[in-house]
Amino acid sequence: MKDETSGIYGLVLAGGQSSRMKAEKSALCYHGVPQVQYCFDLLAVFCAKVFVSIRNEQLDLADLRRYPRIHDQLEGGGPIVGILSAMKTHPQVAWLVLACDLPYVEKDTIETLVEHRNILKIATVFSGQDDGLPEPLCAIYEQSIQKILLDALKSGHRSPRKTLIESDAELLKPSNPRWLQNVNSPEEYGRAKAELDEQVRGDG
């Protein structure tokens, strides 16, 4: 798989503030390991290299030191800064981005993105099941989107989704609507973990 996708690097977005969760989302366990490890290992199957995107305040976090990291290099924060910082660090590749708050993402999710990647578009993304809007935190970003994202950030627009809506992105319909369900609170975490644990028991 890596031979076919050597032009794609992986980026695990672990720099969120986690204000509602009141805990580092990257450290939560849904699959028996911290979510940052689960995401990192998942992307490593498909990408030539994988990095973890972090805020500057996270540089000393022991749990993240074992991973190759890219810290924010622009002001403003948020996923758009993490993506742009990665593009600035390695400008020769496309970036497969995955956020730590999407616990239902699995191998089939990433495989679908890679197999349907359209290098002629600025990005390849899933569309939301309910609203049809692009999901920016599980997507492949081509380098051609870098200037568009940078201009958006300079204009005060920090939402990658808004940029994707207004640009020419390849939209994919997820075969499993749960793939894109994010988890932002302790209550949502408890429900998601219980569901995923039950799924493991059922598969066993």
N, C-alpha and C positions, 0 to 999 in steps of 0.2 A: 504493500500500500504506500509506503513512504517513497519508493522509487517513482510512483506515478504522481505524487504530490510534493515533490521536493521544493517546488516554488511556493509552498505555503508554510508559514510558521504559526504556531498556536499561541494564544494569549488568554490566560485565565484571569478574569477580572476579579480581584480580591480586595480592591481598594475602597469599597463602599463604606459609608459611615456607620451602617447598621444601627441607626438611631431607634427604629421601631423594634428591632430584634433584641436590642440591649446586649448583644454578644457578637463577636466576630463571626459573620456568616461563613467565612472560609474554614473555621474550626468546627462547625457543626458536622455531625455524622449522620448520614442517611443510609450509607452503603457499607458500614463497618469500618470506614476510614474517614478522616477529615475531608470535607467536601473539596478543599483545594487539591488534595492528593487525587481524589476521584476524578476531578476535571482534568488535572494535569496528565494522569495516566491515560485517560480517554483520548485526549488530543494527541498524545505521543504516538498512538497507533497510526495516525493519519498525517502527522506533520513532521517535517525534517528537524525542527527544533521547537521547544515549548518554553514559554516564559510566564511568570506570574506578575501581573500589573499591581503595583502597590502605591499607596500614598507615602509621602516622605516620612510621615510620623510612624510608619510601620517598618522602617528599616531595621529597627532593633528587635522586632518580634522574633523570638526563637523559633516558633513554629513555621516561619516562612523562610528562614535562612538557608534551608537545605535546597531551595529551588533557585534556578536562574531567575533573576528579577529585573523588572524595568520599572523604575520609579517615575512619578509624574515630573515632567520637564517643562510644563506650562502652567500658568496660573488658571484658577477656576475650578479645578477638580471635576469629578464625575467621570463616567465612562468615556466621554468624548476626549478628555485629556489623556486617559489611559491609552486609547487607541492611537491618538496622534503621537504620543510619546514613543510607542512601539514603532510606528511608521518612520519616525525621525531616527530612531536607533538603527533600524534595519530597513532602508528604503528600497531594497531590491526585491522584496517578496510581498505576496498577499498575506493577509492575517485572518486566521480562523479564530474568532472571538467567542468565548463562553464565560458567562457570569456564574458566580458561585451560588446564586439564589434560584437556580433552575434545577431542582433535584431530580426531576423526571427525565432529564436528558439521558440518553443511552447511546450505545454504539450505533444503532440504526439511525438515530437523529443525525449524528455527524456524518455518517456514510451517505445519507441522502443529500446533505449540503455539498459534500465533495463530488459526488457523482453528477450532480446537476449544476455545478459551478459554471457560470457564464462569464468568461474572462473579458467579454466585450462590454459588460455592464460594470457599473462602479461597485456593485456588491451583489451577493446572492444571499437572500434572506427568506425566512418563513413568514407567511402572513398569519395574523391572528385568526383563530377559529370564529370568534364572534364579530369582531369589527373589521377584519380584513386588512388591518394595518400591519406594517412590517415590524417584526421583532428584532430589535437592533443588538440584543445581547447574546444571540446564538446565530452567528452569521459569518460569512466570508467577505472581507473588505479588500478590494483591489487598491493598488497604490493610486489609481486615477481619482479616488475619492478624497485624497489627502487635502488638496487645496480647497475643495468644497467644505470639508469639515473645519479646516482652519479659518476660512472666511466666516463660517457660521459662528465659531467661537469668538472671533474678533467682533462680531456684530451682537454678541451677547446671547446667542442661541446655543444652549448647551445640550440640546436633545438630539442624539443621533437619529431617533425615529423621525423627527421633523425633517431632517436633512434627507433621509431615505424616502419619505413621502413626496418630497419636492424634486427628487432626482430620478434617474433612470436605473432602477435596481431590478434584478431578477427575483420575482416573487414565487415562492414554492408553497404549496398547500401541505401542511404536516399530515402524515397518515395517522398519527396519534395526537389528538388535541391536548393531551396532558403534557406533552413535551415542553410546551411553552408556559406552563403554570409556574409562577414564581412564588416564593415563600418569604414573607417580610416580618412576621411577628412570632412570638413564642407559641401562640395558639396554632398558627398555621404550621409551624415546625412540628408540633406534636402530632397533628393530624397526618402530615405528609410522612413522617417517620413511621407511624403506625401502619399506614397504607403500604409503604415500601417493605416494611418488615413482614407484613402479611403476604405480600407478593412473593417474597423469598421463600417463605414457608410453603406457599402453594406450589412454587416451582420445584421445591425439594420433594 
